[in-house]
Amino acid sequence: MAAGIEVINIHPALPG
């Protein structure tokens, strides 16, 4: 789970 969270943090939030 920690690894998945790290990836989410690395990738920028998509514009909405």
C-alpha distance matrix in Angstrom:
0.0 3.8 5.4 5.2 6.4 8.8 10.1 10.8 12.6 14.5 15.9 18.6 18.9 21.3 24.7 25.5
3.8 0.0 3.8 5.5 5.2 6.3 8.9 10.0 10.7 12.5 14.7 17.4 18.2 21.0 24.4 25.6
5.4 3.8 0.0 3.8 5.5 5.1 6.5 8.9 10.0 10.7 12.8 16.0 17.3 19.9 23.5 25.1
5.2 5.5 3.8 0.0 3.8 5.4 5.2 6.4 8.8 10.0 11.0 14.0 14.8 17.0 20.6 21.9
6.4 5.2 5.5 3.8 0.0 3.8 5.5 5.1 6.3 8.8 10.2 12.5 13.1 15.9 19.2 20.5
8.8 6.3 5.1 5.4 3.8 0.0 3.8 5.4 5.1 6.3 8.9 11.6 13.2 16.2 19.6 21.5
10.1 8.9 6.5 5.2 5.5 3.8 0.0 3.8 5.4 5.1 6.3 9.8 11.6 14.0 17.6 19.7
10.8 10.0 8.9 6.4 5.1 5.4 3.8 0.0 3.8 5.5 5.4 7.8 8.5 11.2 14.7 16.4
12.6 10.7 10.0 8.8 6.3 5.1 5.4 3.8 0.0 3.8 5.6 7.1 8.6 12.0 15.1 17.2
14.5 12.5 10.7 10.0 8.8 6.3 5.1 5.5 3.8 0.0 3.8 6.4 9.3 12.2 15.4 18.1
15.9 14.7 12.8 11.0 10.2 8.9 6.3 5.4 5.6 3.8 0.0 3.8 6.6 8.8 12.2 15.0
18.6 17.4 16.0 14.0 12.5 11.6 9.8 7.8 7.1 6.4 3.8 0.0 3.8 6.3 9.1 12.1
18.9 18.2 17.3 14.8 13.1 13.2 11.6 8.5 8.6 9.3 6.6 3.8 0.0 3.8 6.5 8.8
21.3 21.0 19.9 17.0 15.9 16.2 14.0 11.2 12.0 12.2 8.8 6.3 3.8 0.0 3.8 6.3
24.7 24.4 23.5 20.6 19.2 19.6 17.6 14.7 15.1 15.4 12.2 9.1 6.5 3.8 0.0 3.8
25.5 25.6 25.1 21.9 20.5 21.5 19.7 16.4 17.2 18.1 15.0 12.1 8.8 6.3 3.8 0.0
